[in-house]
Amino acid sequence: MSLLRQRGFALLWCGQLLSALADWSLRPLVLIWAYTLTRSGTTVSLVGLAEALPLLVLAPVAGVFVDRWSRARTMAGAALARAALILPLLLVTGAAQLPLIIAVVLLASAVSQFGVPAASAAVPVVAGAERAGQANSLLSLITGASGIVGPAGAALLFGTVGPHATIVALSALYLLAAPVLLAVPAPRPAGDEAPEASMAHELLEGLDYVRRTPLLRHLILVSFVALLGVGALSVIDVVFVTRALHLPTARVGVLFVAIGVGQLLGGLAVAAAGRWATGRYHLLLGVTVVLNGVGFVAYALAPTLAVAVVALFAVGLVFPPLIVSFTTMIQLSTDDRLMGRVMSLVSTAMAVASILSTAAGGVLTDVFGVRQVIGGAAALLIAAGILSLMVIRTTPRARVEDIDEPAAAIRSLPVADIAR
């Protein structure tokens, strides 16, 4: 927790918290909204595809710009853009405006392709490469907290004040996040003052770096197999509640809260075990992916909402060590000047799998049933975890030489120095 007393990381953590609260609220809001308007699993998949498509199209290009620009300004700009882009949802009044919902989701996701890799690239700079794992553990607490407050709040507000008032509140959260993120001491990569090469050259440089780094190739392979399964699961919870459990749509908020509580407790556990986890991230990744799949098997078989809640709580509990292990190993394997491109290339590979899974998920749900789709996805997750344990045998050491002295000096400032 000592990292939270450092000015740079405290700003990053607070800015990410505000932005994540909006992100975690927006996604369930549009899914519930779209399903309420159409009662179609295919429609829900279309919204999920709109969210995933920019990952495939923009992520590689966005990574080049993230490595050219100030990471702080990129994060702040992405927050401001999302604040503005979601406001057209105030015009939605019925199913006829479904294309507008899809367009807004598409554009908001496109902007996120700049903000997300910039945030990941900022972590080793503001926290230090040697403490990247601890920093990612603390950031995972945001996922847990946002996973509780965001979806539950979105479902509650949807049913009380309505979707339009909820959109205004989410836009305000993005606006609050922007100045905080702008103050994060994460400039453009050091040593990147030379004339910029062509975008194609820089993109190929990132691809070549991934090609020459076995660990990055293996991480991409494991994530691809995992996302072939979990991609579909990310959009069909609302279908599961209505078709498998025969409950009102709004009850999906209970499932979101369950997984959020699990993520919060899992984040606390992985933060407390930070020193132990150092050097063991490769084992944590494989084991937690397998356990994640087992949890989804239980979810697929759940006969009641209470059993589904317990299953998703377990899924949430193992997610923080999974994502912390995955992200930290990427950061420890990558030069700072290439961090944005590598993060974006990893995201692109994951997007391909997610799009394939999401596209098939809604259709297969309508044809075979939601329980069967969740069970098949769980099997792919278990396979991905076993694959991880087979091909990823070590955790890389911290690349402390990649952090320059000015950045190290900024990181050492306590939070109290903000007012000076």
C-alpha positions in Angstrom: 0.0 0.0 0.0 3.0 2.3 0.3 2.7 3.0 -3.5 -0.5 4.9 -2.8 1.7 7.5 -0.8 3.7 8.3 -4.0 2.3 11.2 -5.9 2.5 9.8 -9.4 0.9 6.4 -8.6 -1.8 8.0 -6.4 -2.9 10.2 -9.3 -2.9 7.3 -11.7 -4.9 5.2 -9.2 -7.5 7.9 -8.6 -7.9 8.8 -12.2 -8.3 5.2 -13.2 -10.9 4.7 -10.5 -13.1 7.5 -11.8 -12.7 6.3 -15.4 -13.3 2.6 -14.5 -16.5 3.4 -12.5 -17.9 5.0 -15.7 -16.6 2.1 -17.9 -18.0 -0.6 -15.7 -21.4 1.2 -15.5 -21.7 2.0 -19.2 -21.2 -1.6 -20.4 -24.1 -3.2 -18.4 -26.2 -0.1 -19.0 -26.1 -0.5 -22.8 -26.5 -4.3 -22.7 -29.6 -4.0 -20.4 -30.9 -1.2 -22.5 -30.4 -3.0 -25.8 -31.9 -6.3 -24.5 -34.9 -4.4 -23.0 -35.7 -2.8 -26.3 -35.4 -6.0 -28.4 -35.4 -9.1 -26.2 -32.8 -10.6 -28.6 -29.6 -12.4 -27.7 -28.3 -11.6 -31.2 -28.8 -7.9 -30.5 -26.8 -8.2 -27.3 -24.0 -9.8 -29.3 -24.1 -7.0 -31.8 -23.5 -4.5 -29.0 -20.6 -6.7 -27.8 -19.2 -6.8 -31.3 -19.4 -3.0 -31.6 -17.3 -2.8 -28.4 -14.7 -5.4 -29.6 -14.3 -4.3 -33.3 -12.2 -1.2 -32.6 -9.7 -3.5 -30.7 -9.1 -5.3 -34.0 -9.1 -2.2 -36.3 -7.5 0.5 -34.2 -5.4 -1.1 -31.5 -2.2 -1.6 -33.6 -2.3 1.9 -34.9 -3.2 3.3 -31.5 -0.2 1.7 -29.9 2.1 3.6 -32.3 0.6 6.9 -31.1 0.7 5.9 -27.5 4.5 5.4 -27.9 4.8 8.9 -29.5 2.6 10.9 -27.2 2.6 11.8 -23.5 0.8 8.9 -21.7 -0.8 11.4 -19.3 -2.3 13.5 -22.1 -3.5 10.4 -23.9 -5.3 9.1 -20.9 -6.9 12.5 -20.1 -7.9 13.0 -23.8 -9.5 9.5 -23.9 -11.6 10.4 -20.8 -12.7 13.7 -22.2 -13.7 12.1 -25.6 -15.8 9.4 -23.9 -17.5 12.1 -21.8 -18.7 13.7 -25.0 -19.3 10.6 -27.1 -21.8 9.0 -24.9 -24.1 12.0 -24.8 -25.9 11.2 -28.0 -27.5 8.2 -26.1 -29.8 10.8 -24.7 -31.6 10.7 -28.0 -32.5 7.0 -27.7 -36.2 6.5 -27.1 -37.0 3.0 -28.6 -35.8 0.1 -30.6 -35.5 2.3 -33.7 -32.5 4.0 -32.2 -30.6 0.7 -31.7 -28.1 1.7 -34.4 -27.3 4.8 -32.4 -26.5 2.7 -29.3 -24.2 0.5 -31.4 -22.5 3.5 -33.0 -21.9 5.1 -29.6 -20.5 1.9 -28.2 -18.2 1.6 -31.3 -16.9 5.1 -31.0 -16.4 5.0 -27.2 -14.5 1.7 -27.6 -12.4 3.2 -30.3 -11.2 6.0 -28.0 -10.5 3.4 -25.3 -7.9 1.9 -27.6 -5.7 4.9 -26.9 -6.5 5.3 -23.2 -6.1 1.7 -22.0 -2.5 1.0 -23.4 -1.4 4.4 -22.3 -2.5 3.5 -18.7 -0.7 0.2 -18.9 2.4 1.8 -20.3 2.3 4.4 -17.5 2.5 1.8 -14.7 6.2 1.0 -14.8 7.0 4.7 -15.2 5.2 6.0 -12.2 5.7 2.9 -9.9 9.0 1.6 -11.2 9.5 -1.6 -13.1 10.6 -3.4 -10.0 7.2 -2.7 -8.4 5.0 -3.1 -11.4 3.5 -6.3 -9.9 2.5 -4.5 -6.7 1.2 -1.5 -8.7 -1.0 -3.8 -10.9 -2.3 -5.5 -7.7 -3.4 -2.2 -6.3 -5.0 -1.2 -9.7 -6.8 -4.5 -9.6 -8.7 -3.3 -6.6 -10.2 -0.7 -8.9 -11.6 -3.5 -11.0 -13.2 -5.1 -8.0 -14.6 -1.9 -6.6 -15.9 -0.7 -10.0 -17.3 -4.2 -10.7 -19.5 -3.8 -7.6 -20.5 -0.2 -7.7 -20.6 0.2 -11.5 -22.9 -2.6 -12.7 -25.1 -2.5 -9.6 -25.4 1.3 -9.8 -26.2 1.1 -13.6 -28.9 -1.5 -13.1 -30.4 0.4 -10.1 -30.3 3.8 -11.9 -31.7 2.2 -15.1 -34.7 0.9 -13.1 -35.3 4.1 -11.1 -34.2 7.3 -12.8 -33.9 5.8 -16.3 -31.1 5.4 -18.8 -30.9 9.1 -19.8 -30.1 10.4 -16.3 -27.6 7.6 -15.9 -25.7 8.7 -19.1 -25.4 12.2 -17.7 -23.9 10.9 -14.5 -21.4 8.7 -16.4 -20.3 11.6 -18.6 -19.6 13.6 -15.4 -17.4 10.8 -14.1 -15.3 10.9 -17.2 -15.0 14.6 -16.9 -13.8 14.3 -13.3 -11.2 11.7 -14.3 -9.6 13.8 -17.1 -7.7 16.5 -15.0 -6.5 13.8 -12.5 -5.1 11.7 -15.3 -3.5 14.7 -16.9 -1.5 15.3 -13.8 0.1 11.8 -13.8 3.9 12.1 -14.3 3.9 9.9 -17.4 5.4 11.8 -20.4 6.3 10.3 -23.7 8.9 7.5 -23.6 12.5 8.7 -22.8 14.9 8.7 -25.7 12.0 9.1 -28.2 12.9 12.6 -29.3 14.3 11.5 -32.6 12.3 12.3 -35.8 9.4 10.0 -36.0 9.6 7.1 -38.4 6.7 6.1 -40.6 3.7 4.5 -38.8 4.3 1.3 -40.8 7.9 1.2 -39.7 7.0 1.7 -36.0 4.2 -0.9 -36.2 6.6 -3.4 -37.8 9.1 -2.7 -35.1 6.6 -3.6 -32.5 5.6 -6.8 -34.4 9.2 -7.8 -34.7 9.8 -7.3 -31.0 6.9 -9.6 -30.2 8.1 -12.1 -32.7 11.6 -12.2 -31.0 10.2 -12.5 -27.5 9.0 -16.0 -26.7 7.2 -15.0 -23.5 5.1 -12.4 -25.4 4.2 -15.0 -28.1 3.1 -17.5 -25.4 1.1 -14.9 -23.5 -0.7 -14.0 -26.7 -1.4 -17.6 -27.5 -2.9 -18.3 -24.1 -5.0 -15.2 -24.1 -6.3 -16.0 -27.6 -7.6 -19.4 -26.5 -9.0 -18.0 -23.3 -10.9 -15.2 -25.1 -12.3 -17.6 -27.6 -14.3 -18.8 -24.6 -14.8 -15.8 -22.3 -15.5 -13.4 -25.2 -19.0 -14.8 -25.6 -19.6 -14.8 -21.8 -19.1 -11.1 -21.5 -22.4 -10.3 -23.2 -24.8 -13.0 -22.4 -25.3 -12.7 -18.6 -28.5 -10.8 -19.2 -29.7 -13.6 -21.5 -28.8 -16.2 -18.8 -30.9 -14.4 -16.2 -34.0 -14.2 -18.4 -33.9 -17.5 -20.2 -32.1 -19.9 -17.8 -33.3 -18.5 -14.5 -36.5 -17.0 -15.8 -36.0 -13.7 -13.8 -36.5 -10.0 -14.8 -33.7 -8.4 -16.7 -32.7 -6.0 -13.9 -31.7 -9.0 -11.7 -28.6 -9.3 -13.8 -27.2 -6.6 -11.6 -27.0 -9.1 -8.7 -24.6 -11.2 -10.9 -22.5 -8.2 -11.7 -22.2 -7.4 -8.0 -21.3 -11.0 -7.1 -18.4 -11.0 -9.5 -17.4 -7.5 -8.4 -17.3 -8.5 -4.7 -15.1 -11.5 -5.7 -12.8 -9.3 -7.7 -12.5 -6.8 -4.8 -11.5 -9.5 -2.3 -9.3 -11.2 -4.9 -7.6 -7.9 -5.5 -7.0 -7.4 -1.8 -5.5 -10.9 -1.5 -3.1 -10.5 -4.5 -2.1 -7.0 -3.1 -1.3 -8.6 0.3 0.6 -11.4 -1.4 2.6 -9.1 -3.6 6.1 -10.1 -2.4 5.2 -13.8 -2.5 3.8 -13.5 -6.0 7.0 -11.9 -7.4 8.7 -14.5 -9.4 5.6 -16.8 -9.5 3.4 -14.9 -11.9 3.7 -17.7 -14.5 2.2 -20.2 -12.1 -0.5 -17.8 -10.9 -1.6 -17.2 -14.5 -2.1 -20.8 -15.5 -3.7 -21.9 -12.2 -6.2 -19.0 -12.1 -7.2 -19.4 -15.7 -8.1 -23.1 -15.0 -10.0 -22.1 -11.8 -11.8 -19.4 -13.8 -13.0 -22.1 -16.2 -14.1 -24.3 -13.4 -16.1 -21.4 -11.9 -17.9 -20.9 -15.2 -18.8 -24.6 -15.4 -20.6 -24.2 -12.0 -22.3 -21.1 -13.4 -23.5 -22.9 -16.5 -25.1 -25.6 -14.3 -26.5 -23.2 -11.7 -30.2 -24.0 -11.1 -31.0 -20.8 -9.1 -29.8 -17.2 -8.8 -28.2 -18.0 -5.5 -26.0 -20.7 -7.0 -25.1 -18.5 -9.9 -24.1 -15.7 -7.5 -21.7 -18.1 -5.7 -20.2 -19.3 -8.9 -19.6 -15.8 -10.3 -18.2 -14.7 -6.9 -15.6 -17.5 -7.3 -14.9 -16.4 -10.8 -14.3 -12.9 -9.6 -12.1 -14.0 -6.8 -9.5 -15.6 -9.1 -9.6 -12.9 -11.7 -7.3 -10.3 -10.1 -4.3 -12.6 -9.8 -5.0 -13.7 -13.3 -5.0 -10.2 -14.8 -2.2 -9.0 -12.6 0.1 -11.9 -13.6 -0.7 -11.5 -17.3 -0.2 -7.7 -17.4 2.9 -7.7 -15.2 4.7 -10.3 -17.3 4.0 -8.2 -20.4 5.3 -5.1 -18.7 8.5 -6.8 -17.4 9.2 -8.3 -20.9 8.9 -5.0 -22.9 11.0 -1.9 -23.4 9.3 1.3 -22.3 9.6 2.9 -25.7 7.7 -0.1 -27.2 5.2 -0.6 -24.4 2.2 1.1 -26.2 2.7 -1.0 -29.3 3.2 -4.2 -27.5 0.1 -3.7 -25.3 -1.9 -2.8 -28.4 -0.7 -5.8 -30.4 -1.7 -8.1 -27.5 -5.1 -6.4 -27.4 -5.5 -6.9 -31.1 -4.9 -10.7 -30.8 -7.3 -10.8 -28.0 -9.8 -8.8 -30.0 -9.8 -11.3 -32.8 -10.7 -14.1 -30.4 -13.2 -12.0 -28.6 -15.0 -11.0 -31.9 -15.1 -14.6 -33.0 -16.5 -15.7 -29.7 -19.0 -12.8 -29.3 -20.3 -13.2 -32.9 -20.9 -16.9 -32.4 -22.1 -16.6 -28.8 -25.3 -14.7 -29.4 -26.3 -16.9 -32.3 -25.4 -20.2 -30.6 -27.3 -19.0 -27.5 -30.4 -18.6 -29.7 -29.9 -22.0 -31.3 -28.6 -24.3 -28.6 -29.3 -22.5 -25.3 -27.3 -20.2 -23.0 -26.2 -22.9 -20.6 -24.6 -24.9 -23.4 -22.7 -21.9 -24.7 -21.4 -21.0 -21.2 -20.3 -24.7 -20.7 -18.4 -24.7 -24.0 -16.7 -21.4 -23.2 -15.7 -22.8 -19.8 -14.0 -25.8 -21.5 -11.9 -23.4 -23.6 -10.8 -21.5 -20.5 -9.7 -24.7 -18.8 -7.7 -25.6 -21.9 -6.1 -22.2 -22.0 -5.0 -22.6 -18.4 -3.4 -26.0 -19.0 -1.7 -24.5 -22.1 -0.3 -21.7 -20.0 1.2 -24.1 -17.5 2.8 -26.0 -20.3 4.4 -23.2 -22.3 5.1 -20.4 -19.7 7.6 -21.8 -17.2 9.3 -18.6 -15.8 8.5 -15.0 -14.7 10.8 -12.4 -16.2 12.9 -10.1 -14.0 12.2 -6.4 -13.6 13.8 -4.3 -16.4 14.8 -1.5 -14.0 17.3 -0.2 -16.5 14.3 1.0 -18.6 13.3 3.6 -16.1 15.1 6.9 -16.3 16.4 8.9 -13.4 13.9 11.8 -13.7 11.0 9.4 -13.6 12.4 7.7 -10.6 12.8 11.0 -8.8 9.1 11.9 -9.6 8.0 8.5 -8.2 9.7 9.1 -4.9 7.5 12.2 -4.1 4.9 11.5 -1.4 1.3 12.4 -1.9 1.7 15.4 0.4 3.9 17.1 -2.2 0.9 17.6 -4.5 0.0 20.7 -2.6 3.5 22.2 -2.8 
